[in-house]
């Protein structure tokens, strides 16, 4: 992508740990549902469904964490060109300790709500909020947040 200002990749050790935890959870739920099911078929079905859901989430996370995020002067995108947030729609950035944000990341406030979207372990968008982080590299996320802050200040000075 032209004019890349910053990129945000996934920390491989965090990716492996996150995927391992989800797969172990799925295995445990499925094992309990098959080997030692509680009384009643409903509980067995619930345990097996939760195990299948954890496996599905692990696969979604595996795919999402193979991507990287790219900050350009136009906005924040993934490496396939999927728009996460355009610069002109960002009204604020928060990366404080008490902010509602993913770990090792930051939160963006948007001027208008966008459709919900989620890349497990990397970013999420819910209405006017975008959270970036999770299993991402803390240093790269901090650098991206600082560049975004500078872009927003520059935009504010032009207005």
MODELLER restraints for C-alpha pairs under 7 A, 6 or more apart:
rsr = mdl.restraints
at = mdl.atoms
rsr.add(forms.Gaussian(group=physical.xy_distance, feature=features.Distance(at['CA:3:A'], at['CA:72:A']), mean=5.73, stdev=0.5))
rsr.add(forms.Gaussian(group=physical.xy_distance, feature=features.Distance(at['CA:4:A'], at['CA:70:A']), mean=6.46, stdev=0.5))
rsr.add(forms.Gaussian(group=physical.xy_distance, feature=features.Distance(at['CA:4:A'], at['CA:71:A']), mean=5.92, stdev=0.5))
rsr.add(forms.Gaussian(group=physical.xy_distance, feature=features.Distance(at['CA:4:A'], at['CA:72:A']), mean=4.87, stdev=0.5))
rsr.add(forms.Gaussian(group=physical.xy_distance, feature=features.Distance(at['CA:5:A'], at['CA:71:A']), mean=5.46, stdev=0.5))
rsr.add(forms.Gaussian(group=physical.xy_distance, feature=features.Distance(at['CA:5:A'], at['CA:72:A']), mean=5.28, stdev=0.5))
rsr.add(forms.Gaussian(group=physical.xy_distance, feature=features.Distance(at['CA:6:A'], at['CA:70:A']), mean=5.94, stdev=0.5))
rsr.add(forms.Gaussian(group=physical.xy_distance, feature=features.Distance(at['CA:6:A'], at['CA:71:A']), mean=5.14, stdev=0.5))
rsr.add(forms.Gaussian(group=physical.xy_distance, feature=features.Distance(at['CA:6:A'], at['CA:144:A']), mean=5.80, stdev=0.5))
rsr.add(forms.Gaussian(group=physical.xy_distance, feature=features.Distance(at['CA:7:A'], at['CA:68:A']), mean=6.82, stdev=0.5))
rsr.add(forms.Gaussian(group=physical.xy_distance, feature=features.Distance(at['CA:7:A'], at['CA:69:A']), mean=5.54, stdev=0.5))
rsr.add(forms.Gaussian(group=physical.xy_distance, feature=features.Distance(at['CA:7:A'], at['CA:70:A']), mean=4.55, stdev=0.5))
rsr.add(forms.Gaussian(group=physical.xy_distance, feature=features.Distance(at['CA:7:A'], at['CA:71:A']), mean=6.20, stdev=0.5))
rsr.add(forms.Gaussian(group=physical.xy_distance, feature=features.Distance(at['CA:8:A'], at['CA:68:A']), mean=5.61, stdev=0.5))
rsr.add(forms.Gaussian(group=physical.xy_distance, feature=features.Distance(at['CA:8:A'], at['CA:69:A']), mean=4.96, stdev=0.5))
rsr.add(forms.Gaussian(group=physical.xy_distance, feature=features.Distance(at['CA:8:A'], at['CA:70:A']), mean=6.47, stdev=0.5))
rsr.add(forms.Gaussian(group=physical.xy_distance, feature=features.Distance(at['CA:8:A'], at['CA:136:A']), mean=6.92, stdev=0.5))
rsr.add(forms.Gaussian(group=physical.xy_distance, feature=features.Distance(at['CA:8:A'], at['CA:140:A']), mean=5.55, stdev=0.5))
rsr.add(forms.Gaussian(group=physical.xy_distance, feature=features.Distance(at['CA:8:A'], at['CA:141:A']), mean=6.19, stdev=0.5))
rsr.add(forms.Gaussian(group=physical.xy_distance, feature=features.Distance(at['CA:9:A'], at['CA:68:A']), mean=4.78, stdev=0.5))
rsr.add(forms.Gaussian(group=physical.xy_distance, feature=features.Distance(at['CA:9:A'], at['CA:69:A']), mean=6.64, stdev=0.5))
rsr.add(forms.Gaussian(group=physical.xy_distance, feature=features.Distance(at['CA:9:A'], at['CA:136:A']), mean=5.88, stdev=0.5))
rsr.add(forms.Gaussian(group=physical.xy_distance, feature=features.Distance(at['CA:9:A'], at['CA:137:A']), mean=6.30, stdev=0.5))
rsr.add(forms.Gaussian(group=physical.xy_distance, feature=features.Distance(at['CA:10:A'], at['CA:65:A']), mean=6.07, stdev=0.5))
rsr.add(forms.Gaussian(group=physical.xy_distance, feature=features.Distance(at['CA:10:A'], at['CA:68:A']), mean=6.94, stdev=0.5))
rsr.add(forms.Gaussian(group=physical.xy_distance, feature=features.Distance(at['CA:10:A'], at['CA:135:A']), mean=5.79, stdev=0.5))
rsr.add(forms.Gaussian(group=physical.xy_distance, feature=features.Distance(at['CA:10:A'], at['CA:136:A']), mean=4.09, stdev=0.5))
rsr.add(forms.Gaussian(group=physical.xy_distance, feature=features.Distance(at['CA:10:A'], at['CA:137:A']), mean=5.72, stdev=0.5))
rsr.add(forms.Gaussian(group=physical.xy_distance, feature=features.Distance(at['CA:11:A'], at['CA:135:A']), mean=5.98, stdev=0.5))
rsr.add(forms.Gaussian(group=physical.xy_distance, feature=features.Distance(at['CA:11:A'], at['CA:136:A']), mean=5.17, stdev=0.5))
rsr.add(forms.Gaussian(group=physical.xy_distance, feature=features.Distance(at['CA:11:A'], at['CA:137:A']), mean=5.00, stdev=0.5))
rsr.add(forms.Gaussian(group=physical.xy_distance, feature=features.Distance(at['CA:14:A'], at['CA:135:A']), mean=5.28, stdev=0.5))
rsr.add(forms.Gaussian(group=physical.xy_distance, feature=features.Distance(at['CA:15:A'], at['CA:65:A']), mean=6.93, stdev=0.5))
rsr.add(forms.Gaussian(group=physical.xy_distance, feature=features.Distance(at['CA:15:A'], at['CA:135:A']), mean=5.95, stdev=0.5))
rsr.add(forms.Gaussian(group=physical.xy_distance, feature=features.Distance(at['CA:19:A'], at['CA:58:A']), mean=5.75, stdev=0.5))
rsr.add(forms.Gaussian(group=physical.xy_distance, feature=features.Distance(at['CA:22:A'], at['CA:54:A']), mean=5.98, stdev=0.5))
rsr.add(forms.Gaussian(group=physical.xy_distance, feature=features.Distance(at['CA:22:A'], at['CA:55:A']), mean=6.91, stdev=0.5))
rsr.add(forms.Gaussian(group=physical.xy_distance, feature=features.Distance(at['CA:22:A'], at['CA:58:A']), mean=5.70, stdev=0.5))
rsr.add(forms.Gaussian(group=physical.xy_distance, feature=features.Distance(at['CA:23:A'], at['CA:54:A']), mean=6.98, stdev=0.5))
rsr.add(forms.Gaussian(group=physical.xy_distance, feature=features.Distance(at['CA:23:A'], at['CA:55:A']), mean=6.10, stdev=0.5))
rsr.add(forms.Gaussian(group=physical.xy_distance, feature=features.Distance(at['CA:23:A'], at['CA:58:A']), mean=6.51, stdev=0.5))
rsr.add(forms.Gaussian(group=physical.xy_distance, feature=features.Distance(at['CA:25:A'], at['CA:54:A']), mean=6.89, stdev=0.5))
rsr.add(forms.Gaussian(group=physical.xy_distance, feature=features.Distance(at['CA:26:A'], at['CA:51:A']), mean=4.16, stdev=0.5))
rsr.add(forms.Gaussian(group=physical.xy_distance, feature=features.Distance(at['CA:26:A'], at['CA:52:A']), mean=6.64, stdev=0.5))
rsr.add(forms.Gaussian(group=physical.xy_distance, feature=features.Distance(at['CA:26:A'], at['CA:54:A']), mean=5.10, stdev=0.5))
rsr.add(forms.Gaussian(group=physical.xy_distance, feature=features.Distance(at['CA:26:A'], at['CA:55:A']), mean=5.72, stdev=0.5))
rsr.add(forms.Gaussian(group=physical.xy_distance, feature=features.Distance(at['CA:27:A'], at['CA:51:A']), mean=6.70, stdev=0.5))
rsr.add(forms.Gaussian(group=physical.xy_distance, feature=features.Distance(at['CA:29:A'], at['CA:47:A']), mean=5.59, stdev=0.5))
rsr.add(forms.Gaussian(group=physical.xy_distance, feature=features.Distance(at['CA:29:A'], at['CA:48:A']), mean=6.53, stdev=0.5))
rsr.add(forms.Gaussian(group=physical.xy_distance, feature=features.Distance(at['CA:29:A'], at['CA:50:A']), mean=6.85, stdev=0.5))
rsr.add(forms.Gaussian(group=physical.xy_distance, feature=features.Distance(at['CA:29:A'], at['CA:51:A']), mean=5.01, stdev=0.5))
rsr.add(forms.Gaussian(group=physical.xy_distance, feature=features.Distance(at['CA:30:A'], at['CA:47:A']), mean=6.40, stdev=0.5))
rsr.add(forms.Gaussian(group=physical.xy_distance, feature=features.Distance(at['CA:30:A'], at['CA:48:A']), mean=5.19, stdev=0.5))
rsr.add(forms.Gaussian(group=physical.xy_distance, feature=features.Distance(at['CA:30:A'], at['CA:51:A']), mean=5.24, stdev=0.5))
rsr.add(forms.Gaussian(group=physical.xy_distance, feature=features.Distance(at['CA:33:A'], at['CA:44:A']), mean=4.97, stdev=0.5))
rsr.add(forms.Gaussian(group=physical.xy_distance, feature=features.Distance(at['CA:33:A'], at['CA:47:A']), mean=5.26, stdev=0.5))
rsr.add(forms.Gaussian(group=physical.xy_distance, feature=features.Distance(at['CA:33:A'], at['CA:48:A']), mean=5.66, stdev=0.5))
rsr.add(forms.Gaussian(group=physical.xy_distance, feature=features.Distance(at['CA:37:A'], at['CA:44:A']), mean=5.64, stdev=0.5))
rsr.add(forms.Gaussian(group=physical.xy_distance, feature=features.Distance(at['CA:38:A'], at['CA:44:A']), mean=6.67, stdev=0.5))
rsr.add(forms.Gaussian(group=physical.xy_distance, feature=features.Distance(at['CA:60:A'], at['CA:120:A']), mean=6.69, stdev=0.5))
rsr.add(forms.Gaussian(group=physical.xy_distance, feature=features.Distance(at['CA:61:A'], at['CA:119:A']), mean=6.93, stdev=0.5))
rsr.add(forms.Gaussian(group=physical.xy_distance, feature=features.Distance(at['CA:61:A'], at['CA:120:A']), mean=4.90, stdev=0.5))
rsr.add(forms.Gaussian(group=physical.xy_distance, feature=features.Distance(at['CA:61:A'], at['CA:121:A']), mean=6.27, stdev=0.5))
rsr.add(forms.Gaussian(group=physical.xy_distance, feature=features.Distance(at['CA:64:A'], at['CA:119:A']), mean=5.25, stdev=0.5))
rsr.add(forms.Gaussian(group=physical.xy_distance, feature=features.Distance(at['CA:64:A'], at['CA:120:A']), mean=6.22, stdev=0.5))
rsr.add(forms.Gaussian(group=physical.xy_distance, feature=features.Distance(at['CA:64:A'], at['CA:122:A']), mean=6.87, stdev=0.5))
rsr.add(forms.Gaussian(group=physical.xy_distance, feature=features.Distance(at['CA:65:A'], at['CA:121:A']), mean=6.72, stdev=0.5))
rsr.add(forms.Gaussian(group=physical.xy_distance, feature=features.Distance(at['CA:65:A'], at['CA:122:A']), mean=6.47, stdev=0.5))
rsr.add(forms.Gaussian(group=physical.xy_distance, feature=features.Distance(at['CA:67:A'], at['CA:78:A']), mean=6.78, stdev=0.5))
rsr.add(forms.Gaussian(group=physical.xy_distance, feature=features.Distance(at['CA:67:A'], at['CA:79:A']), mean=6.29, stdev=0.5))
rsr.add(forms.Gaussian(group=physical.xy_distance, feature=features.Distance(at['CA:68:A'], at['CA:78:A']), mean=5.75, stdev=0.5))
rsr.add(forms.Gaussian(group=physical.xy_distance, feature=features.Distance(at['CA:68:A'], at['CA:79:A']), mean=5.64, stdev=0.5))
rsr.add(forms.Gaussian(group=physical.xy_distance, feature=features.Distance(at['CA:69:A'], at['CA:76:A']), mean=7.00, stdev=0.5))
rsr.add(forms.Gaussian(group=physical.xy_distance, feature=features.Distance(at['CA:69:A'], at['CA:77:A']), mean=5.75, stdev=0.5))
rsr.add(forms.Gaussian(group=physical.xy_distance, feature=features.Distance(at['CA:69:A'], at['CA:78:A']), mean=4.28, stdev=0.5))
rsr.add(forms.Gaussian(group=physical.xy_distance, feature=features.Distance(at['CA:69:A'], at['CA:79:A']), mean=5.98, stdev=0.5))
rsr.add(forms.Gaussian(group=physical.xy_distance, feature=features.Distance(at['CA:70:A'], at['CA:76:A']), mean=5.82, stdev=0.5))
rsr.add(forms.Gaussian(group=physical.xy_distance, feature=features.Distance(at['CA:70:A'], at['CA:77:A']), mean=5.27, stdev=0.5))
rsr.add(forms.Gaussian(group=physical.xy_distance, feature=features.Distance(at['CA:70:A'], at['CA:78:A']), mean=5.68, stdev=0.5))
rsr.add(forms.Gaussian(group=physical.xy_distance, feature=features.Distance(at['CA:70:A'], at['CA:79:A']), mean=6.41, stdev=0.5))
rsr.add(forms.Gaussian(group=physical.xy_distance, feature=features.Distance(at['CA:71:A'], at['CA:77:A']), mean=6.42, stdev=0.5))
rsr.add(forms.Gaussian(group=physical.xy_distance, feature=features.Distance(at['CA:74:A'], at['CA:86:A']), mean=5.91, stdev=0.5))
rsr.add(forms.Gaussian(group=physical.xy_distance, feature=features.Distance(at['CA:74:A'], at['CA:87:A']), mean=5.70, stdev=0.5))
rsr.add(forms.Gaussian(group=physical.xy_distance, feature=features.Distance(at['CA:75:A'], at['CA:85:A']), mean=5.74, stdev=0.5))
rsr.add(forms.Gaussian(group=physical.xy_distance, feature=features.Distance(at['CA:75:A'], at['CA:86:A']), mean=4.04, stdev=0.5))
rsr.add(forms.Gaussian(group=physical.xy_distance, feature=features.Distance(at['CA:75:A'], at['CA:87:A']), mean=4.55, stdev=0.5))
rsr.add(forms.Gaussian(group=physical.xy_distance, feature=features.Distance(at['CA:76:A'], at['CA:83:A']), mean=6.42, stdev=0.5))
rsr.add(forms.Gaussian(group=physical.xy_distance, feature=features.Distance(at['CA:76:A'], at['CA:84:A']), mean=5.49, stdev=0.5))
rsr.add(forms.Gaussian(group=physical.xy_distance, feature=features.Distance(at['CA:76:A'], at['CA:85:A']), mean=5.26, stdev=0.5))
rsr.add(forms.Gaussian(group=physical.xy_distance, feature=features.Distance(at['CA:76:A'], at['CA:86:A']), mean=6.16, stdev=0.5))
rsr.add(forms.Gaussian(group=physical.xy_distance, feature=features.Distance(at['CA:77:A'], at['CA:83:A']), mean=4.61, stdev=0.5))
rsr.add(forms.Gaussian(group=physical.xy_distance, feature=features.Distance(at['CA:77:A'], at['CA:84:A']), mean=5.25, stdev=0.5))
rsr.add(forms.Gaussian(group=physical.xy_distance, feature=features.Distance(at['CA:89:A'], at['CA:110:A']), mean=5.38, stdev=0.5))
rsr.add(forms.Gaussian(group=physical.xy_distance, feature=features.Distance(at['CA:89:A'], at['CA:111:A']), mean=5.23, stdev=0.5))
rsr.add(forms.Gaussian(group=physical.xy_distance, feature=features.Distance(at['CA:89:A'], at['CA:112:A']), mean=6.89, stdev=0.5))
rsr.add(forms.Gaussian(group=physical.xy_distance, feature=features.Distance(at['CA:90:A'], at['CA:108:A']), mean=6.65, stdev=0.5))
rsr.add(forms.Gaussian(group=physical.xy_distance, feature=features.Distance(at['CA:90:A'], at['CA:109:A']), mean=5.85, stdev=0.5))
rsr.add(forms.Gaussian(group=physical.xy_distance, feature=features.Distance(at['CA:90:A'], at['CA:110:A']), mean=4.45, stdev=0.5))
rsr.add(forms.Gaussian(group=physical.xy_distance, feature=features.Distance(at['CA:90:A'], at['CA:111:A']), mean=6.03, stdev=0.5))
rsr.add(forms.Gaussian(group=physical.xy_distance, feature=features.Distance(at['CA:91:A'], at['CA:109:A']), mean=5.44, stdev=0.5))
rsr.add(forms.Gaussian(group=physical.xy_distance, feature=features.Distance(at['CA:91:A'], at['CA:110:A']), mean=5.21, stdev=0.5))
rsr.add(forms.Gaussian(group=physical.xy_distance, feature=features.Distance(at['CA:91:A'], at['CA:111:A']), mean=5.60, stdev=0.5))
rsr.add(forms.Gaussian(group=physical.xy_distance, feature=features.Distance(at['CA:92:A'], at['CA:108:A']), mean=5.75, stdev=0.5))
rsr.add(forms.Gaussian(group=physical.xy_distance, feature=features.Distance(at['CA:92:A'], at['CA:109:A']), mean=4.99, stdev=0.5))
rsr.add(forms.Gaussian(group=physical.xy_distance, feature=features.Distance(at['CA:93:A'], at['CA:107:A']), mean=5.74, stdev=0.5))
rsr.add(forms.Gaussian(group=physical.xy_distance, feature=features.Distance(at['CA:93:A'], at['CA:108:A']), mean=4.57, stdev=0.5))
rsr.add(forms.Gaussian(group=physical.xy_distance, feature=features.Distance(at['CA:93:A'], at['CA:109:A']), mean=6.24, stdev=0.5))
rsr.add(forms.Gaussian(group=physical.xy_distance, feature=features.Distance(at['CA:93:A'], at['CA:149:A']), mean=6.89, stdev=0.5))
rsr.add(forms.Gaussian(group=physical.xy_distance, feature=features.Distance(at['CA:94:A'], at['CA:106:A']), mean=5.80, stdev=0.5))
rsr.add(forms.Gaussian(group=physical.xy_distance, feature=features.Distance(at['CA:94:A'], at['CA:107:A']), mean=5.12, stdev=0.5))
rsr.add(forms.Gaussian(group=physical.xy_distance, feature=features.Distance(at['CA:94:A'], at['CA:108:A']), mean=6.37, stdev=0.5))
rsr.add(forms.Gaussian(group=physical.xy_distance, feature=features.Distance(at['CA:95:A'], at['CA:105:A']), mean=6.75, stdev=0.5))
rsr.add(forms.Gaussian(group=physical.xy_distance, feature=features.Distance(at['CA:95:A'], at['CA:106:A']), mean=4.44, stdev=0.5))
rsr.add(forms.Gaussian(group=physical.xy_distance, feature=features.Distance(at['CA:95:A'], at['CA:107:A']), mean=6.19, stdev=0.5))
rsr.add(forms.Gaussian(group=physical.xy_distance, feature=features.Distance(at['CA:100:A'], at['CA:107:A']), mean=6.94, stdev=0.5))
rsr.add(forms.Gaussian(group=physical.xy_distance, feature=features.Distance(at['CA:101:A'], at['CA:107:A']), mean=5.17, stdev=0.5))
rsr.add(forms.Gaussian(group=physical.xy_distance, feature=features.Distance(at['CA:101:A'], at['CA:131:A']), mean=5.39, stdev=0.5))
rsr.add(forms.Gaussian(group=physical.xy_distance, feature=features.Distance(at['CA:102:A'], at['CA:131:A']), mean=6.07, stdev=0.5))
rsr.add(forms.Gaussian(group=physical.xy_distance, feature=features.Distance(at['CA:102:A'], at['CA:132:A']), mean=6.31, stdev=0.5))
rsr.add(forms.Gaussian(group=physical.xy_distance, feature=features.Distance(at['CA:102:A'], at['CA:133:A']), mean=5.07, stdev=0.5))
rsr.add(forms.Gaussian(group=physical.xy_distance, feature=features.Distance(at['CA:102:A'], at['CA:134:A']), mean=5.13, stdev=0.5))
rsr.add(forms.Gaussian(group=physical.xy_distance, feature=features.Distance(at['CA:103:A'], at['CA:133:A']), mean=5.87, stdev=0.5))
rsr.add(forms.Gaussian(group=physical.xy_distance, feature=features.Distance(at['CA:103:A'], at['CA:134:A']), mean=4.92, stdev=0.5))
rsr.add(forms.Gaussian(group=physical.xy_distance, feature=features.Distance(at['CA:104:A'], at['CA:133:A']), mean=5.42, stdev=0.5))
rsr.add(forms.Gaussian(group=physical.xy_distance, feature=features.Distance(at['CA:104:A'], at['CA:134:A']), mean=5.94, stdev=0.5))
rsr.add(forms.Gaussian(group=physical.xy_distance, feature=features.Distance(at['CA:104:A'], at['CA:136:A']), mean=6.65, stdev=0.5))
rsr.add(forms.Gaussian(group=physical.xy_distance, feature=features.Distance(at['CA:104:A'], at['CA:137:A']), mean=6.92, stdev=0.5))
rsr.add(forms.Gaussian(group=physical.xy_distance, feature=features.Distance(at['CA:104:A'], at['CA:138:A']), mean=4.71, stdev=0.5))
rsr.add(forms.Gaussian(group=physical.xy_distance, feature=features.Distance(at['CA:104:A'], at['CA:141:A']), mean=6.69, stdev=0.5))
rsr.add(forms.Gaussian(group=physical.xy_distance, feature=features.Distance(at['CA:105:A'], at['CA:132:A']), mean=5.29, stdev=0.5))
rsr.add(forms.Gaussian(group=physical.xy_distance, feature=features.Distance(at['CA:105:A'], at['CA:133:A']), mean=3.96, stdev=0.5))
rsr.add(forms.Gaussian(group=physical.xy_distance, feature=features.Distance(at['CA:105:A'], at['CA:134:A']), mean=6.61, stdev=0.5))
rsr.add(forms.Gaussian(group=physical.xy_distance, feature=features.Distance(at['CA:105:A'], at['CA:138:A']), mean=6.76, stdev=0.5))
rsr.add(forms.Gaussian(group=physical.xy_distance, feature=features.Distance(at['CA:105:A'], at['CA:141:A']), mean=5.52, stdev=0.5))
rsr.add(forms.Gaussian(group=physical.xy_distance, feature=features.Distance(at['CA:106:A'], at['CA:131:A']), mean=6.00, stdev=0.5))
rsr.add(forms.Gaussian(group=physical.xy_distance, feature=features.Distance(at['CA:106:A'], at['CA:132:A']), mean=5.45, stdev=0.5))
rsr.add(forms.Gaussian(group=physical.xy_distance, feature=features.Distance(at['CA:106:A'], at['CA:133:A']), mean=6.56, stdev=0.5))
rsr.add(forms.Gaussian(group=physical.xy_distance, feature=features.Distance(at['CA:106:A'], at['CA:145:A']), mean=6.82, stdev=0.5))
rsr.add(forms.Gaussian(group=physical.xy_distance, feature=features.Distance(at['CA:107:A'], at['CA:129:A']), mean=6.97, stdev=0.5))
rsr.add(forms.Gaussian(group=physical.xy_distance, feature=features.Distance(at['CA:107:A'], at['CA:130:A']), mean=5.62, stdev=0.5))
rsr.add(forms.Gaussian(group=physical.xy_distance, feature=features.Distance(at['CA:107:A'], at['CA:131:A']), mean=4.46, stdev=0.5))
rsr.add(forms.Gaussian(group=physical.xy_distance, feature=features.Distance(at['CA:107:A'], at['CA:132:A']), mean=6.19, stdev=0.5))
rsr.add(forms.Gaussian(group=physical.xy_distance, feature=features.Distance(at['CA:108:A'], at['CA:129:A']), mean=5.75, stdev=0.5))
rsr.add(forms.Gaussian(group=physical.xy_distance, feature=features.Distance(at['CA:108:A'], at['CA:130:A']), mean=4.97, stdev=0.5))
rsr.add(forms.Gaussian(group=physical.xy_distance, feature=features.Distance(at['CA:108:A'], at['CA:131:A']), mean=6.35, stdev=0.5))
rsr.add(forms.Gaussian(group=physical.xy_distance, feature=features.Distance(at['CA:109:A'], at['CA:128:A']), mean=5.74, stdev=0.5))
rsr.add(forms.Gaussian(group=physical.xy_distance, feature=features.Distance(at['CA:109:A'], at['CA:129:A']), mean=4.96, stdev=0.5))
rsr.add(forms.Gaussian(group=physical.xy_distance, feature=features.Distance(at['CA:109:A'], at['CA:130:A']), mean=6.57, stdev=0.5))
rsr.add(forms.Gaussian(group=physical.xy_distance, feature=features.Distance(at['CA:110:A'], at['CA:128:A']), mean=4.75, stdev=0.5))
rsr.add(forms.Gaussian(group=physical.xy_distance, feature=features.Distance(at['CA:110:A'], at['CA:129:A']), mean=6.14, stdev=0.5))
rsr.add(forms.Gaussian(group=physical.xy_distance, feature=features.Distance(at['CA:111:A'], at['CA:128:A']), mean=6.76, stdev=0.5))
rsr.add(forms.Gaussian(group=physical.xy_distance, feature=features.Distance(at['CA:112:A'], at['CA:128:A']), mean=5.86, stdev=0.5))
rsr.add(forms.Gaussian(group=physical.xy_distance, feature=features.Distance(at['CA:113:A'], at['CA:127:A']), mean=4.32, stdev=0.5))
rsr.add(forms.Gaussian(group=physical.xy_distance, feature=features.Distance(at['CA:113:A'], at['CA:128:A']), mean=4.37, stdev=0.5))
rsr.add(forms.Gaussian(group=physical.xy_distance, feature=features.Distance(at['CA:114:A'], at['CA:127:A']), mean=5.38, stdev=0.5))
rsr.add(forms.Gaussian(group=physical.xy_distance, feature=features.Distance(at['CA:114:A'], at['CA:128:A']), mean=6.53, stdev=0.5))
rsr.add(forms.Gaussian(group=physical.xy_distance, feature=features.Distance(at['CA:115:A'], at['CA:127:A']), mean=6.50, stdev=0.5))
rsr.add(forms.Gaussian(group=physical.xy_distance, feature=features.Distance(at['CA:116:A'], at['CA:125:A']), mean=5.25, stdev=0.5))
rsr.add(forms.Gaussian(group=physical.xy_distance, feature=features.Distance(at['CA:116:A'], at['CA:126:A']), mean=4.84, stdev=0.5))
rsr.add(forms.Gaussian(group=physical.xy_distance, feature=features.Distance(at['CA:116:A'], at['CA:127:A']), mean=6.40, stdev=0.5))
rsr.add(forms.Gaussian(group=physical.xy_distance, feature=features.Distance(at['CA:117:A'], at['CA:124:A']), mean=5.72, stdev=0.5))
rsr.add(forms.Gaussian(group=physical.xy_distance, feature=features.Distance(at['CA:117:A'], at['CA:125:A']), mean=5.07, stdev=0.5))
rsr.add(forms.Gaussian(group=physical.xy_distance, feature=features.Distance(at['CA:117:A'], at['CA:126:A']), mean=6.89, stdev=0.5))
rsr.add(forms.Gaussian(group=physical.xy_distance, feature=features.Distance(at['CA:118:A'], at['CA:124:A']), mean=4.24, stdev=0.5))
rsr.add(forms.Gaussian(group=physical.xy_distance, feature=features.Distance(at['CA:118:A'], at['CA:125:A']), mean=6.23, stdev=0.5))
rsr.add(forms.Gaussian(group=physical.xy_distance, feature=features.Distance(at['CA:121:A'], at['CA:133:A']), mean=6.88, stdev=0.5))
rsr.add(forms.Gaussian(group=physical.xy_distance, feature=features.Distance(at['CA:121:A'], at['CA:134:A']), mean=4.81, stdev=0.5))
rsr.add(forms.Gaussian(group=physical.xy_distance, feature=features.Distance(at['CA:121:A'], at['CA:135:A']), mean=5.35, stdev=0.5))
rsr.add(forms.Gaussian(group=physical.xy_distance, feature=features.Distance(at['CA:122:A'], at['CA:132:A']), mean=6.09, stdev=0.5))
rsr.add(forms.Gaussian(group=physical.xy_distance, feature=features.Distance(at['CA:122:A'], at['CA:133:A']), mean=5.16, stdev=0.5))
rsr.add(forms.Gaussian(group=physical.xy_distance, feature=features.Distance(at['CA:122:A'], at['CA:134:A']), mean=5.50, stdev=0.5))
rsr.add(forms.Gaussian(group=physical.xy_distance, feature=features.Distance(at['CA:122:A'], at['CA:135:A']), mean=6.33, stdev=0.5))
rsr.add(forms.Gaussian(group=physical.xy_distance, feature=features.Distance(at['CA:122:A'], at['CA:136:A']), mean=6.41, stdev=0.5))
rsr.add(forms.Gaussian(group=physical.xy_distance, feature=features.Distance(at['CA:123:A'], at['CA:131:A']), mean=5.40, stdev=0.5))
rsr.add(forms.Gaussian(group=physical.xy_distance, feature=features.Distance(at['CA:123:A'], at['CA:132:A']), mean=4.34, stdev=0.5))
rsr.add(forms.Gaussian(group=physical.xy_distance, feature=features.Distance(at['CA:123:A'], at['CA:133:A']), mean=5.85, stdev=0.5))
rsr.add(forms.Gaussian(group=physical.xy_distance, feature=features.Distance(at['CA:124:A'], at['CA:130:A']), mean=5.69, stdev=0.5))
rsr.add(forms.Gaussian(group=physical.xy_distance, feature=features.Distance(at['CA:124:A'], at['CA:131:A']), mean=5.23, stdev=0.5))
rsr.add(forms.Gaussian(group=physical.xy_distance, feature=features.Distance(at['CA:124:A'], at['CA:132:A']), mean=6.68, stdev=0.5))
rsr.add(forms.Gaussian(group=physical.xy_distance, feature=features.Distance(at['CA:125:A'], at['CA:131:A']), mean=6.40, stdev=0.5))
rsr.add(forms.Gaussian(group=physical.xy_distance, feature=features.Distance(at['CA:133:A'], at['CA:141:A']), mean=6.99, stdev=0.5))
